[in-house]
Each structure stands twice: as structure tokens, then as C-alpha cells.
Amino acid sequence: MKTFGFEIVHNDSKTNARTGIIHTPHGDIQTPAFVPVGTQGTVKSLTPEDLHDLDVRLFFVNTYHMYLRPGLSVISQAGGLHRFMGWDHPLITDSGGFQVFSLGRKRYAKKNENGEGEADLVRINEDGVTFRSHWDGSEHIFTPEVSMLYQWTLGSDIHIAFDDCTEYPISYKKARESMERTHRWAERSLEEHARQWTMSMGSKKPYQALYGSIQGSVYEDLRKESAQFITLLPFDGYAVGGVSVGENKEEMRRVMDWVSPLLPPQKSRHLLGVGEIDDIFALFEHGFDTFDCVQPTRLARMGRVYAKSNKRKIFEVDILKSECAHDFNPIEKDCSCYTCTHFSRAYIHHLFKVRELLGYRLASIHNISFINRLVSEIRLAIGHDSFVALKKEWLS
Amino acid sequence: MKTFGFEIVHNDSKTNARTGIIHTPHGDIQTPAFVPVGTQGTVKSLTPEDLHDLDVRLFFVNTYHMYLRPGLSVISQAGGLHRFMGWDHPLITDSGGFQVFSLGRKRYAKKNENGEGEADLVRINEDGVTFRSHWDGSEHIFTPEVSMLYQWTLGSDIHIAFDDCTEYPISYKKARESMERTHRWAERSLEEHARQWTMSMGSKKPYQALYGSIQGSVYEDLRKESAQFITLLPFDGYAVGGVSVGENKEEMRRVMDWVSPLLPPQKSRHLLGVGEIDDIFALFEHGFDTFDCVQPTRLARMGRVYAKSNKRKIFEVDILKSECAHDFNPIEKDCSCYTCTHFSRAYIHHLFKVRELLGYRLASIHNISFINRLVSEIRLAIGHDSFVALKKEWLS
């Protein structure tokens, strides 16, 4: 039985923003939703109970990382990723495509005498991608088929089709080649995903959804072509990636402008790896339902905590600044998170100054709470057709 | 009003072990009790709520560390250490004597041409100890008077008199000099402590207890003389230090053999900085009521978790060992701690292998739980006059 589905609850009257519910075998997700990243099978410093208390109902785990460590035999023996991590709510995994490309290349890069050589570390051909482990340099291969198999083994509720991720910037010619390969791999991903689902029919394993991945770099015709091609395939939802690669907000907005109108409204949409405050408004405005981002937790571990201030568009406080040493207020006075209801800026400043583990945890709790509170405000605003007003309040 | 006191509930019929209650302004402590160490104002990786859930009712903070960072002006402005850390239960602080001696010397040690010079970094005279910050090498001085002032400022429930800590091994002559200095400093500590208490009478600050510190290195006559001298002074309780310095269990036992019979039974006794499993039985057998030790949390952060095994006297599992990678049992099957009721050895092994912060936290929770469960068993056993039997079950 298919236990995955998406329903729209309300369409904003002025923008493409919408509220909805994603149904999964591990429960429902109210959308719009922020999806924290638990790269290595844990959202850094937090327990599953912490996440639940923070109203997180979906988090992201990287297939590449779990494949290398602890390895899929461990996850399989554990009875899947949910049981391994002690998380009873929905999970989304990626295809591994982005990590094999970026991490497999970044480390163990040994240039030859001509300063070349990096390209040898990640070899892409029609079959798949050969890469080296960032842990020990050992060689591995990911194909659409193994990516699907690995994600079924992890047992996440939402999988992503294996795509060909490329560097930025990239020539039009290479972007087209890469996109076309992504399309062929999308068809192979679908086929293998269906095969896995058929094979698991006898077991008690529930259906696991598969999102198609739209590529095309920063080229309008490619992005549109990719959206048209991928949405013709029977995916359960769609993921748009490769927009943060540019690290250029304008380009990201343009990609969303091109792609969003081509996505079928009745299917859920995920934006991969983006999430500054203004991005969040933009992506929901484009009708995306979920997005994942390491930013809130990564900033937290650097001591950068979110706080809405009187200065417009400034949402971060550097807790390490000396002015926090004697500040006995919480990070945010009206925040109801565990950190803000129990500890002062002065104490968290101290923890960071002396590099105590508790600091990372308290800051992570606050930053996830802050983003989830914002997303929850946005969800309510969409429901009341006041999304534009809320956006103005926050950003203008 | 003095709100500190100790009462014996039950004396073991066969040994000097006893159960009791230490009353403090921040609540009662059932003894025997294990006292975790929160060196820098946090028990590493854990929140106050975690500690409370682990039945911790007293923890240890180092005055030296709080004095250097965040500095006492911050603690004072925060309204004391309890409020700064968000901890509503009792606290014990040390005098700083051990840290100024060991940390002030260890770092920033620059030898001169003759290989000497270390001695210059920590200069002891009749007034007090001049030392250098392990953070930045800046020079500071601790005297009995400032140690008392600092501990009043921290507002812990139990203070310790400022003592002269020496290296190990040390000659008899030097040990005697050091002990006699400790005794003079004990009198000065008492005087300053009383002055602080008198001065604070107008405020709402409750009385804060002061323990005397017994020194004398590994020399029988010195330890006995120190115990006799210190217990003649009107301290609220007694702390025995300098026994772990030897890192020699036999010497530690001998010191306890000499000192314990000379301690007035009606006052509470604390053993400083000791706590392997067999030590725990030994110190309670000698009538100590509380002990502090970094071992359970330090081992946890190294991935060494406690587990009672069939092999006698082996209480540690190295979670990083490859045999844990596929072990889906909890650390201990019959442990009811959060870690053991939610996560497998395999998952914790994974967290340590990929150096995830959550691993340190889960292991710390288990190790504190393990020690507290043992201490609780000991407390019950003393109450039923079966302490000796329990010790045999665990150690022989």
C-alpha cells in the first residue's frame, strides 16, 4: 500500500505559497517545513527527543555519509535508519550525488605535475560516479541503481533520484551534458526504485517515496527543459538542487522563477541546501513545501545565534562578542525554547569562550527553534492570506 | 541562620560506612553520594536538567576556573553560580589550591638554561600562591582570604579551606612545611569565612558551609597530626585531598586508614578527586560521605563506558572497538538510563567513529548513571547492613 501522499490545505491568494500536509509511513509533516540536516545520522549535538521537542518532524540524512560510516550492513542489521538512530518520525535521504561529487573531490586531491589530477578523483561516466572516500581515500562507485538500493536499505520516507552534480560555474555545453545524464539517471532511478518496491512487497516495509531531481545549472532553457522532463516522470515529488552552488541569491531566485511554474502543484516540492532568512521567504513564495539547510546548526556551533533585532535584516548575534559576557538576558527575550528559558547570553558566551560542549547544544536548540518558529509563523500567515505582510515585516 | 547540617541515618554494623543526609540551603543530599565535576561551570555536554534526571544533587565546580573565566564579576552580576548555570541544587567549590599548583605550573612552563625555572611559575609564600593563568599566562595570586571571598561570591553551598598543595613524591621535610602552612591557612580561611558570613548577614544570602582540608602527603604522622589539628577547628565538615596525587591505591588506602578514625563522626567528610570502582567501596567503607571524580565523564568522552561484566573487576567497555559496530544491544541491558533505553552500542560506536558530539553526551549520561546506580546500591546496602556482601559481589 502506498502510504505517501501530499495534500494542499490552503493556497495563498497573492503568491504561490501554500500550506499542506505530507503523509508518510512515519507520520504527517505540516508544510511549509524546515528540515534540519543530520549528515552523519545525528543532528549535531541533539537527541531525537530534542528534535521532537523542537517540533521537528522531518530531518535529512546523507546517504553518502551513512554508506561510508557506519556502512549499510550496520543500518540493515539495525532494522533501518529510523531504528538505528532512535527516530520515529519521517526521514528524507539524498541520492549521494552531491557528496560523491563535492566530498569525493575535495579531499584526497593530489595534483599531478601539471597542477591537474583532481578530475581523476571523481570519474563520471554513463554508468555512474567513481569517487574516493573522504575518510580513507578508498574507491567507491555510486550509480542510480546502488543509490536507490542504499536508500531503500536506509528506509527513509523520502528518497531522491540519483543526479549528476557539477561544479559552479560550468559552461552551457557541460551543463547540458550533465542535465541530460541526470535525466537518463532519473529514469534508471525510477525503474530501480519500482523494482525495490516490488521486491519488498512481501515484507512489512512501507512504501518509500521518490523525488525527482531537477538540474540545469543557471541556464534558463536547461532548467525549464529539466523541469518539463522530470515532471513528466511519475515521481512522488520534486527536488530542486544545485542552486546554492552559485552562492548567489539572484541566481537562486531566477532558477526558482523558471522552475516553479512548471512543477505540478499537486505534488510536494523540496529545495535542497538553502536557507538564509530571506531565502526562506523566497522559496515558500515559490511554492516550495520543504527545504533543508545546515546553516542554523552550523552557525550555532560557531556561536552565531539567531535573534530578530530592530536593525532590519540582521538576524544573528555573535555570542562570542565581549558585549555578551555581561548580558544576563536570554538570546531572545520572547523565545520559549529551552535555551532561552533557562540560560543567559552571559552563560552561553562563557561556554563558547571555554569551548564547552554544552554551548554547541544550547545554541543549536535555539537556532532550530528560531527557524521553526519563523516557518510556523509563515504557515499561519499563508493560512490567513497574510504571507506578503509577514514577509514585509521581516525583510523590508 | 545556619542552614547547613549533617545527620547520620544509619551506621553500618561491620564497617565505618554510614548513610546520612547533608542539609544545605539548596536542598538535601542523601549520602553516600557521587559528586560529578563541572570544572568550568558545566558538567561537560550535560544540562542541569540532565543532571537532575540522573539523580545528581550536588556537583563540583572549580573556583580557579571560574575565577579566570568567566571571572567573578560576571558570576556576581549573575547573582551567583547557581543562577549563572541554572542549577537549583547544592554546589561544592574547591579552594583553588590544587589548580593554582597544578595548572599554573603545567602550562607556560619555560625552563631556563639549567633546565630549571618551573618553580618560578608557582611561587608559594606565607601569604599565598602566585601563579599564571593556563589561558594566557597572566599572573594572579590566591591567598586564604581571596579564596574565601571568591567562594562566597560563587555562592556554593560547601566551600573548602585554602590549602597548600604540593607535588608527589615530596620529601618529609617539605611535606611538613606544606602541612604546617596549610594549617595556618586553615585558620585564616576560617577567620575570613566568618567575616564574610557576618558581612552578608544583612543580605538574603544563606550560610555557606566550609570544609577543612587535611594534608600531610603519604606520611603517617603528618596525616594524623593534620587530621588532629584540622578537626579541632570549627569547620562544618572535612575534605581529604592529595591522596590521588600518588596514583597509588595502596597509599590512598593507608591515608584513609590513618585519617578516618580521627575524623569526628558527626561531621560530613568528602574525599577529593578519587573514584575508580574499587576506590568507591574503599572510601565509603572509611566513612566518607561524598567524593568527586572526573573519571566517569572523562572516560565517557574517550568512548569508555561502564558495564558490569562477568569478568570480575572489569567495568569498562571501549565503545570504539570494532566488536561494538554490529552490537545492537544497549551498553548495559539492565540499565534504565536514557542512553541505554534509547540507543544501541552500534549507534554510539558510530557516533564516536565519526566524532559526533552526541556520542560524548550519551556516554556521559550512561557513565554518571552507572556510578549513581552503584552508589545508590551501596546506600541501600549500608541501610541493610549488607555493605560487605555487596562489596564482595562487585570486587572479589
Interface residues (C-beta under 8 A of the other chain):
Chain A: Q40 G41 T42 K44 S45 L46 T47 P48 E49 H65 R69 P70 S73 V74 Q77 A78 F84 M85 G86 A325 H326 F328 Y338 H342 F343 S344 A346 Y347 H349 H350 L351 K353 V354 E356 L357 L358 Y360 R361 L362
Chain B: Q40 G41 T42 K44 S45 L46 T47 P48 E49 H65 R69 P70 S73 V74 Q77 A78 F84 M85 G86 A325 H326 F328 Y338 H342 F343 S344 A346 Y347 H349 H350 L351 K353 V354 E356 L357 L358 Y360 R361 L362
